[in-house]
Structures are given as structure tokens and as C-alpha cells.
Amino acid sequence: MNEKTMTKDEIKLALIAKGLRPVDIARVAGVSRSMVSHVMAGRYPNSPVRDVIAIAIRKSTPEIWPPKC
């Protein structure tokens, strides 16, 4: 099983493939675009924004950010 964290650019491309932009995620989550950028980069591991991103690109949160052992 390959448990590799998606990079910020990979997440951004996955959003674009769904016709979305980080600003769209920010609107849905009620946060700033910069907060979305930080979450996509792997910061704020407990942020609910991660779930919003995962739902948007139709992946589970652990598929994007695998838990660390």
C-alpha cells in the first residue's frame, strides 16, 4: 500500500480537474484562501478544511494526508 501524502500541487490539480479552485473551497469552508493554501500544504492537520478538500476531490482525507505512524 502506497501511503504518500499528496503534494499541494497535486491537490490543486485534482481540484482543477473537478472544476474547482482553492477559493471555492475557502467559500464552502468559510475560511480564507490562504488558510486553504496552508491546509493543502500539510499544515493544520486537524483542520476541518481537510475534509472539505477531500469531499471536493472525491477522496478520503487519509488518502490525501495519510496518518503518520
C-alpha positions as CSV (number, residue, x, y, z in Angstrom):
1,M,0.0,0.0,0.0
2,N,1.5,3.3,-1.1
3,E,0.7,5.9,1.6
4,K,2.2,9.0,0.1
5,T,0.9,12.4,1.0
6,M,-0.4,14.3,-2.0
7,T,1.6,17.5,-2.6
8,K,-0.1,20.9,-2.7
9,D,0.3,21.0,-6.5
10,E,-1.3,17.5,-6.8
11,I,-4.3,18.7,-4.7
12,K,-4.6,21.8,-6.7
13,L,-4.6,19.8,-10.0
14,A,-7.2,17.4,-8.5
15,L,-9.4,20.5,-7.7
16,I,-9.0,21.9,-11.2
17,A,-10.0,18.5,-12.7
18,K,-13.2,18.9,-10.7
19,G,-13.7,22.4,-12.0
20,L,-12.8,23.9,-8.6
21,R,-10.3,26.4,-7.3
22,P,-8.9,26.9,-3.8
23,V,-11.0,30.0,-3.4
24,D,-14.1,27.8,-4.0
25,I,-13.0,25.6,-1.1
26,A,-12.5,28.7,1.0
27,R,-16.0,29.9,0.4
28,V,-17.6,26.5,1.2
29,A,-15.4,26.1,4.4
30,G,-15.9,29.7,5.5
31,V,-12.2,30.4,5.7
32,S,-9.6,32.5,3.8
33,R,-8.0,31.3,0.6
34,S,-4.7,31.5,2.4
35,M,-6.0,29.1,5.0
36,V,-6.9,26.6,2.3
37,S,-3.4,27.0,0.9
38,H,-1.8,26.2,4.2
39,V,-4.0,23.2,4.7
40,M,-3.2,21.9,1.2
41,A,0.5,22.3,2.0
42,G,0.1,20.0,5.0
43,R,-0.2,22.5,7.8
44,Y,-3.1,22.4,10.3
45,P,-3.5,18.6,10.4
46,N,-6.7,18.8,12.5
47,S,-8.4,21.4,10.3
48,P,-11.9,20.5,9.1
49,V,-10.9,22.2,5.8
50,R,-9.1,18.9,5.0
51,D,-12.5,17.1,4.9
52,V,-13.9,19.8,2.6
53,I,-11.0,19.3,0.2
54,A,-11.3,15.5,0.3
55,I,-15.0,15.6,-0.4
56,A,-14.4,18.0,-3.3
57,I,-11.9,15.7,-5.0
58,R,-13.8,12.6,-4.0
59,K,-11.0,11.0,-1.9
60,S,-10.9,10.2,1.8
61,T,-8.9,12.5,4.0
62,P,-6.3,9.7,4.8
63,E,-5.8,9.1,1.0
64,I,-4.6,12.7,0.7
65,W,-2.8,13.0,4.1
66,P,-2.0,9.5,5.4
67,P,-1.7,9.3,9.1
68,K,1.8,9.3,10.4
69,C,2.8,6.3,12.5
